[in-house]
Amino acid sequence: MRGFRFGLTGRGLAMLVFGGLIATGASLIGEPDLAWVGVFVTCLPVVGLVVVLALPPRLTCERSVAPDSLPVGEMARVRLSVTSNRTASFSALGFRDRLPDALGRDATFELIRGLGRWRQAAGYDVATRQRGHFQIGPLRVRNLDAFGVAWRSWQATGDTTSLRVTPRLWALSLPKGGRASGASGDATPQRIGNAGTDDVLVREHRHGDGMRRVHWKMSAKRGELMVRLEEQPWDPAMTIIVDTRVAAHIGSGPESTLEWVLSLGASLATELLRDRLRVSLLGADGVIFRPINGESTGAATRLLATVTDVEPSGRAFLEDCLADPDALGTARTVVAGLGLLHSRDAAALVAATARVADIDALVPDARAFRLPADVVVAHEKACRLLTTSGWNVATFGPEATVPQGWGRLVAQREAR
């Protein structure tokens, strides 16, 4: 029997001590009747302890969680079925179902059962406050005798149960220009040449576009600057960059900006997968999620399972994960949920997305978070570098929800 313990309750210890004192005192003053009372009081806890040790209920536990996967902030219902297979057992039982610290305090309940076999159902709600995979259980039992003077505790037979808490998912509206199609506002990409690997996409020049991307032949033909986009127009792919560097984020736990950008990435990716579009997630340590050829209905489930297990990265800068030329795949659209930035991060992002059609980023508003002046200056300098390099950058404050931050980013994109 796992985790077996036993002992006397406070009542049992008091009876043992006072019974012994009464018996001893009565013997000294020559009161045999009172001495027998003391002996009886002293023996009662011992008898209770023998009973709970000799006749424990044989318990098994079955547990289920519904749902077994849910986003942060929702409630899960845990259902227990406790069965006793021993006939000759009368006892008061206290139960404690073990919960991880992230899910709150252990669940407790009590039962008083008479003789015979029995089955009892119980249940409780669990508030999900933190992302991750958690094990619920085991169920620990504390058995009291009928007089409440002795106890024993052990772990009931039964497996633990898994609960997956995913990042919070939000319904995000995608830009009017299309779902990861690369279109944005009036600057709609156009294909020149025949279909094939040498296709070239062009659109009107926008503020911040590098001169090396100008297609001079088309510019002369149209009479205005046209920018070269070298990806296929029918390639509905998006890469979402999620800054998982723990040092780049503000706060800790479920209220941190790290969890904010993970929620953004998971929500946006789920929205795109629902439309059967290709999406990849890239973190500070490399690729988090990448589509599998032929995968359809299981992609969203695999995505959530993968994002749920993402661990904060100890990297100082983003340049390592962006150094791989294949890191962004063939995406024509990149959306980044970022933490606090340094000029090195901005330079790496600009270099990695030089051939990408649409590049957007949501970053913390360093001033709104009341960060030190030097951190604010470095972060805002990096954001200006992104903006002047063609990025659409929007900020979010400490009170902003993911839909609010996303709505601001989309509004800025459509206004360009």
SEKE-644324 format. One record per residue (C-alpha): residue in one letter; x, y, z. Coordinates in steps of 0.5 Angstrom, whole numbers, plus 500, padded with zeros to 3 digits. Layout:
# residues N
aXYZ...
//
This chain:
# residues 416
m500500500r503506498g504512502f502509508r502513515f498512522g498515528l493518534t489524533g489530538r483527541g486520542l493523544a489527550m485521552l492517552v495522556f489524561g487517562g494515564l494521569i488519572a490511573t496513576g493518580a488514582s493508584l497513589i491515593g488508593e481509588p481503584d475504581l477511578a484507576w479503572v476509569g483511567v485505564f479505560v480512557t488510556c486503552l481507548p486510543v490504542v484500541g482505535l489505532v488497532v481497528v484502523l490498522a486492522l480493518p482499513p477500507r480497500l479503496t480504488c479511485e477512478r478519475s476523469v477530467a472534462p474537458d481534458s484540454l482547455p484554454v487558460g481562464e476556463m474551468a475544468r470539472v474533475r469527477l471521482s468515483v471511489t469504491s470500497n471492496r471491504t465488507a467489515s469496515f466502518s470509518a470516517l474517511g477524509f480525501r485529498d486529491r493532489l493538484p499542482d500549485a498552478l491549479g490551486r489548492d488540493a481538493t478535499f472532501e469527507l465521507i462517513r460510511g458504515l459496513g459493506r461495500w460501497r461506491q461514492a461519486a464526488g467532483y470539484d471544479v479546477a480554475t486554469r490559471q497557467r499554461g502547461h500540462f498538469q497531472i491531477g492526483p494521486l488521491r490520498v485517503r485519511n481514515l479515522d476510527a469511529f471515536g476519532v482518536a486514531w488515524r491512518s493515511w495512504q494513497a488510494t489505488g488509481d492513476t493520475t489524470s492529465l490536464r492540458v491548459t493551452p494558451r488563451l485563444w481569441a477570435l481574431s479578424l484577419p486583414k481585409g486584404g486577404r487571409a495571409s495572401g500578402a494583399s494589403g490595402d490598395a497595394t495589391p501584388q500583381r504577377i508579371g511573366n508566366a507561371g513558374t519559378d521565375d514569377v515576380l510579384v510587384r506592388e506600389h512602393r510604400h514608405g519604408d521599402g528598401m530601394r533594392r526591392v524596386h523593380w525598375k522595368m515595371s516602374a518605368k512602364r507604370g510611371e511610378l515606383m513598383v516594389r519587387l515581391e519574389e514569392q508566388p501569389w498563390d502561396p497562402a503561407m504565414t510565419i508567426i514569430v513568437d519572442t520566447r526569450v524570458a529576458a525580453h518580457i515583462g512580468s511573470g506567470p500568466e500575466s506576463t507579456l510572454e504569455w500575451v504573445l504566445s496567446l497571440g501566436a496560438s490564436l492567429a495560427t489556429e484561425l489560419l489553420r481553420d481556413r486550411l492555410r499553411v502557418s509556421l511558428l518560430g520561437a527564440d530557440g527555433v521552429i515551434f510548429r511547422p505544417i506536415n504534408g497531408e495533415s488536415t484536421g489534426a494540425a490545430t490540435r498538434l499546434l496547441a499541444t506544441v505551444t502548450d509545452v513551449e519553455p521560456s528561452g534563455r537566449a539574449f538576442l533573436e539573431d540566432c534563431l533568424a540566422d537560418p535562411d530557411a527559418l521563415g520558410t516560403a512565407r510572404t507574410v510575417v507577423a511577430g509577437l515580440g518582447l523588448l527589443h535591442s538594435r541587434d534584434a531589429a537588425a536581425l529581423v530586418a535582414a531575415t524578412a528582406r524578401v517578405a511581402d508583409i511584415d507586422a509586429l506587436v511589441p510592448d509599449a515600454r513607456a506604458f509599462r513604466l520601464p527604466a529610461d535606458v530600456v525605453v530608449a533602446h526599445e524605441k530605437a529598435c522599433r524605429l529601425l523596424t518601421t523605417s525598414g518597412w515593418n508595420v509596428a504597433t504597441f500594446g500596453p499592460e491593460a490591452t487584450v490580445p484582440q485590442g492589440w491585434g485590432r490596432l495592428v490590423a488598422q495600421r496595416e489597412a491604413r497604409
//
